[in-house]
Structure formats: structure tokens, C-alpha cells
Amino acid sequence: MEIKILGSGCAKCKSLYEITKQAVEALGIEANLVKEEDMMKIISYNVMRTPAIVIDEKVVSQGKEHTVESAKKLIQSLL
């Protein structure tokens, strides 16, 4: 599983990366976690608001703040 956090590097984007990392660890799954800050790559996903979460090349969340629990639920729904 590959999980990308898309964002400009703002505090919310950095926070979402850490929250997602904690969710992956709590679930005990193997995932390649990537923080994507390149605006051209972010635009290629047709994301209108950041931070965004992309799991296995599918945008599953954008412009929303998450908790560890909500991130876990989102990841679990795609397992």
C-alpha cells in the first residue's frame, strides 16, 4: 500500500503526515508513506484543497483535518 500526503508543507499538511504515520503504525500494516509537496504533482491529482490523502493512487480525502482514529478508519476501509 502506498499512502501519499499532498500539501505545500504547511502546518496542517505536516500534522496530517504525522497522524497518518501513527495510524499506519497502530494498524500494524506495511505502507510506503510519502509526503508530496511538488505543486505540479499535486495538481496532477486534481486536488482542489490540501492537505489531501492519496491511497494507491486514489484521492480519498482533501481539505480535511483528521485524527489518528479517523485516519485509521479511512485506511481500513481500503484494505
C-alpha positions as CSV (number, residue, x, y, z in Angstrom):
1,M,0.0,0.0,0.0
2,E,1.3,3.5,-0.9
3,I,-0.1,6.5,1.0
4,K,0.7,10.0,-0.1
5,I,0.0,13.2,1.8
6,L,-0.3,16.0,-0.6
7,G,0.4,19.6,0.6
8,S,2.5,22.6,0.4
9,G,4.4,21.9,3.6
10,C,2.1,23.9,5.9
11,A,1.5,23.0,9.5
12,K,-1.8,21.2,8.6
13,C,0.0,19.1,6.0
14,K,2.8,18.2,8.3
15,S,0.3,17.3,11.0
16,L,-1.6,15.0,8.7
17,Y,1.6,13.2,7.7
18,E,2.4,12.5,11.4
19,I,-1.2,11.5,12.1
20,T,-1.3,9.1,9.1
21,K,2.1,7.7,10.2
22,Q,0.7,7.0,13.6
23,A,-2.4,5.4,12.1
24,V,-0.3,3.1,9.9
25,E,1.8,2.1,12.9
26,A,-1.3,1.5,15.1
27,L,-2.9,-0.7,12.4
28,G,0.3,-2.7,12.1
29,I,0.3,-2.6,8.3
30,E,3.1,-2.1,5.9
31,A,2.7,1.1,3.9
32,N,5.0,3.3,1.9
33,L,4.2,6.8,3.3
34,V,5.2,9.7,1.1
35,K,4.9,13.5,1.7
36,E,4.4,15.2,-1.7
37,E,5.0,18.9,-1.8
38,D,5.6,19.4,-5.6
39,M,2.7,21.5,-6.7
40,M,2.7,20.2,-10.3
41,K,2.4,16.6,-8.9
42,I,-0.4,17.7,-6.5
43,I,-2.2,19.4,-9.4
44,S,-2.0,16.2,-11.4
45,Y,-4.3,14.5,-8.9
46,N,-7.0,17.2,-9.5
47,V,-6.9,18.1,-5.8
48,M,-8.5,21.4,-5.1
49,R,-7.8,21.6,-1.4
50,T,-4.9,20.4,0.7
51,P,-3.9,18.6,2.7
52,A,-5.0,15.5,0.8
53,I,-4.6,11.8,1.2
54,V,-4.0,9.5,-1.8
55,I,-4.0,5.8,-1.2
56,D,-2.8,3.6,-4.0
57,E,-3.2,6.5,-6.5
58,K,-6.8,7.2,-5.4
59,V,-7.6,10.6,-3.7
60,V,-9.6,9.6,-0.6
61,S,-9.6,12.9,1.3
62,Q,-8.9,16.5,0.6
63,G,-9.0,19.7,2.6
64,K,-9.9,17.8,5.8
65,E,-8.2,17.5,9.1
66,H,-8.0,14.0,10.6
67,T,-7.4,12.4,13.9
68,V,-5.5,9.2,14.2
69,E,-8.8,7.3,14.6
70,S,-10.4,8.8,11.5
71,A,-7.2,8.2,9.5
72,K,-7.2,4.5,10.7
73,K,-10.9,4.2,9.6
74,L,-10.1,5.6,6.2
75,I,-7.1,3.3,5.7
76,Q,-9.0,0.3,6.9
77,S,-11.9,0.9,4.5
78,L,-9.4,0.4,1.7
79,L,-7.7,-2.7,2.9
